[in-house]
Amino acid sequence: MPTEQEKTRMFRVGPDEVPKARDVLLQVYEALQEKGYNPIYQIVGYLLSGDPAYITSHKTARSLIRKLERDELLEELVRSYLDKEA
């Protein structure tokens, strides 16, 4: 019989722990801007290539953006664009 430490555990991420795509994009944008990069070019480069090197590690922006799938970020961008145009 396995001891308590040997048992397999499952951890679930609660809804409050998963960042929202909009919040991630805004924080990454700000971090890129602070470092002197063009945030639009850098975010587009990341979304097209998947290469995290496009995103600065300043203010943990790189790890933050990697918490979400690229398609989630694209969905947020399209939704936001269409909401403003409608």
trRosetta pair geometry for C-beta under 8 A, 3 or more apart (Angstrom, degrees):
i j d omega theta_ij theta_ji phi_ij phi_ji
2 6 3.8 -131 -169 95 105 116
2 7 5.3 144 108 -69 128 65
3 6 4.8 88 50 9 74 105
3 7 7.5 -121 94 -22 40 82
4 7 6.1 -42 -158 7 33 116
13 17 4.7 -127 -170 85 88 126
13 18 5.7 94 135 -54 125 93
14 17 4.9 93 57 2 74 106
14 18 7.8 -151 93 -6 41 85
15 18 6.3 -58 -151 31 37 104
18 67 7.3 178 -147 153 65 115
18 68 8.0 103 -177 -85 92 86
19 23 5.4 -122 -177 81 98 118
19 24 5.0 108 122 -59 128 99
19 64 6.7 4 25 -165 167 90
19 67 5.8 77 29 92 110 141
19 68 6.9 -92 74 -46 94 112
20 23 4.5 84 64 9 89 106
20 24 6.9 -160 90 -8 44 87
20 76 8.0 127 161 -108 79 142
21 24 5.7 -56 -148 37 32 113
21 25 6.2 30 157 -19 67 107
21 68 5.8 135 -98 -157 80 165
21 72 5.1 -155 -82 143 127 93
21 73 5.3 -178 -152 -101 112 50
21 75 7.1 148 1 70 177 88
21 76 3.6 -162 112 -40 134 151
22 25 5.9 -57 -148 36 28 109
22 26 6.4 25 156 -16 64 108
22 76 5.6 -157 -61 -168 68 133
22 80 7.1 130 -103 -70 105 132
23 26 5.9 -57 -147 38 30 109
23 27 6.3 25 158 -15 65 109
24 27 6.0 -61 -147 40 28 106
24 28 6.1 23 158 -15 66 111
24 64 5.6 -180 -137 149 90 100
24 65 5.8 130 172 -100 115 57
24 67 7.0 -149 -106 58 138 106
24 68 5.8 -152 16 2 172 135
24 73 7.1 -89 90 -100 126 102
25 28 5.9 -57 -142 40 28 108
25 29 6.1 35 156 -24 64 108
25 43 7.1 60 -143 -139 88 146
25 73 6.4 135 -71 -147 107 97
25 76 6.6 -164 -18 106 139 137
25 77 7.3 153 -107 -71 159 89
26 29 5.6 -51 -145 34 28 116
26 30 6.5 29 156 -18 62 106
27 30 5.8 -54 -149 35 31 112
27 31 6.4 30 154 -18 65 107
27 59 6.9 -141 174 128 96 127
27 61 6.5 -170 127 -110 87 83
27 64 6.0 -65 97 135 132 161
28 31 5.7 -55 -146 37 32 111
28 32 6.3 32 156 -18 66 107
28 39 7.4 135 122 -152 76 108
28 43 6.6 113 117 -94 125 108
28 55 6.0 -44 -154 -142 118 119
28 61 4.5 117 -120 -161 69 107
28 64 6.4 -161 -67 87 93 117
28 65 5.1 55 -85 -65 144 116
29 32 6.0 -59 -149 37 27 109
29 33 6.2 26 154 -19 64 110
29 39 4.4 70 -144 -176 68 151
29 43 6.9 -18 -84 -49 78 138
30 33 5.7 -57 -147 37 29 113
30 34 6.3 32 155 -22 65 106
30 39 8.0 38 -30 -97 19 148
30 59 7.4 -36 98 66 98 164
31 34 5.7 -52 -148 33 30 113
31 35 6.6 19 156 -11 63 109
31 55 8.0 50 91 -174 124 85
31 56 5.6 -153 138 72 105 115
31 58 4.7 166 -173 93 102 96
31 59 4.2 -138 -103 48 117 120
31 61 3.8 -153 70 -56 158 136
32 35 6.0 -65 -151 42 30 105
32 37 4.4 -74 -176 70 88 116
32 38 7.6 -31 149 89 118 19
32 39 4.0 130 87 -100 131 82
32 42 5.1 -169 -140 58 144 151
32 43 7.3 -117 -14 -43 164 89
32 55 7.1 -80 -74 -138 110 63
32 56 5.7 161 -95 9 62 115
32 58 7.9 155 -73 56 34 120
32 61 6.8 170 -43 172 76 169
33 36 7.8 58 179 -61 31 17
33 37 7.2 -90 -75 61 26 69
33 39 5.3 -30 -54 -41 83 122
34 58 6.4 -151 83 137 115 146
34 59 7.4 78 47 -14 146 129
35 56 4.9 146 5 -91 164 166
35 58 5.0 179 -59 0 123 157
37 41 7.5 -129 166 66 92 101
37 42 5.1 40 149 -43 133 142
37 56 6.6 -172 -2 -37 141 119
38 41 4.2 46 94 19 114 114
38 42 6.4 156 81 -16 60 90
39 42 5.7 -63 -143 42 31 110
39 43 5.9 25 164 -17 70 110
40 43 6.2 -58 -143 39 25 104
40 44 6.2 22 159 -15 63 111
41 44 5.9 -59 -145 41 26 110
41 45 6.2 31 155 -23 63 109
42 45 5.6 -53 -149 34 29 115
42 46 6.5 29 153 -18 63 104
42 54 4.9 158 -167 168 71 90
42 55 6.4 122 158 -87 112 52
42 56 7.7 -7 -176 -18 155 83
43 46 5.7 -53 -150 36 33 112
43 47 6.3 31 153 -18 66 107
43 54 7.4 159 -79 134 18 123
43 55 7.5 60 -94 -87 58 96
44 47 5.7 -56 -144 39 31 110
44 48 6.2 25 160 -15 66 110
45 48 6.1 -60 -144 40 25 105
45 49 5.9 -12 171 13 64 118
45 51 7.2 -51 147 59 92 104
45 54 4.1 -179 97 -123 112 143
46 49 6.7 -77 -133 53 20 87
46 50 7.2 63 -178 -104 56 12
46 51 6.6 -119 -118 67 57 59
46 52 6.8 48 -133 -110 108 35
46 54 3.9 -150 -61 72 83 133
46 55 5.4 36 -82 -38 146 101
46 65 6.8 -1 158 145 156 150
46 70 7.7 -162 135 -113 82 111
47 50 8.0 19 -166 -64 15 49
47 70 5.5 143 -138 -159 64 110
47 73 6.3 -132 -104 98 109 127
47 74 6.2 124 -158 -71 126 95
49 54 7.0 129 54 -30 121 133
50 70 6.3 -85 -97 -44 81 148
51 54 5.6 98 90 -17 89 97
52 55 5.7 -59 -168 40 63 104
52 62 5.3 84 176 -160 110 104
52 65 7.3 161 -130 81 90 113
52 66 6.0 -4 -103 -70 130 119
55 61 5.4 -139 171 122 105 103
55 62 4.5 150 103 -97 106 71
55 65 5.3 -124 -128 31 171 148
56 59 7.9 52 104 35 107 80
56 61 5.4 47 75 54 75 131
56 62 6.6 -130 101 -43 26 97
57 60 6.9 -4 -176 -108 64 32
57 61 6.7 -166 -136 47 15 79
57 62 4.6 -38 -93 10 63 126
57 63 7.5 52 -137 -15 80 87
58 61 6.0 12 70 4 64 115
60 63 5.0 -47 -174 46 89 109
60 64 5.5 98 124 -31 86 100
61 64 5.5 -60 -145 38 29 115
61 65 6.2 24 163 -17 68 106
62 65 6.3 -56 -146 35 26 104
62 66 6.5 20 157 -15 61 112
63 66 5.8 -61 -148 40 32 111
63 67 7.1 50 151 -39 62 93
64 67 6.0 -43 -165 5 35 115
65 68 6.8 -69 -171 42 43 94
65 73 7.4 25 -158 -80 90 146
68 72 4.6 -110 178 75 109 134
68 73 5.8 119 111 -49 127 91
69 72 4.7 101 62 -3 80 102
69 73 7.5 -151 97 -2 47 84
70 73 5.5 -55 -154 36 41 112
70 74 6.3 40 150 -19 71 105
71 74 5.4 -51 -143 39 37 113
71 75 6.2 45 154 -25 66 102
72 75 5.7 -50 -148 32 30 114
72 76 6.7 31 152 -18 61 104
73 76 5.8 -54 -153 34 32 111
73 77 6.5 32 150 -18 65 106
74 77 5.6 -54 -148 36 34 112
74 78 6.3 30 157 -15 68 106
75 78 6.0 -57 -146 39 29 106
75 79 6.0 29 156 -19 65 111
76 79 5.7 -55 -142 39 28 112
76 80 6.1 27 160 -18 64 110
77 80 5.9 -57 -145 38 25 109
77 81 6.2 26 156 -19 63 110
78 81 5.7 -56 -146 37 30 112
78 82 6.2 22 160 -13 66 110
79 82 6.1 -62 -145 41 25 105
79 83 6.2 28 157 -22 63 110
80 83 5.8 -54 -145 34 28 113
80 84 6.6 23 158 -15 62 107
81 84 6.1 -64 -156 37 28 107
81 85 6.3 16 154 -12 66 114
82 85 5.6 -59 -140 42 34 108
82 86 6.1 41 160 -33 68 106
83 86 6.1 -50 -143 24 26 113
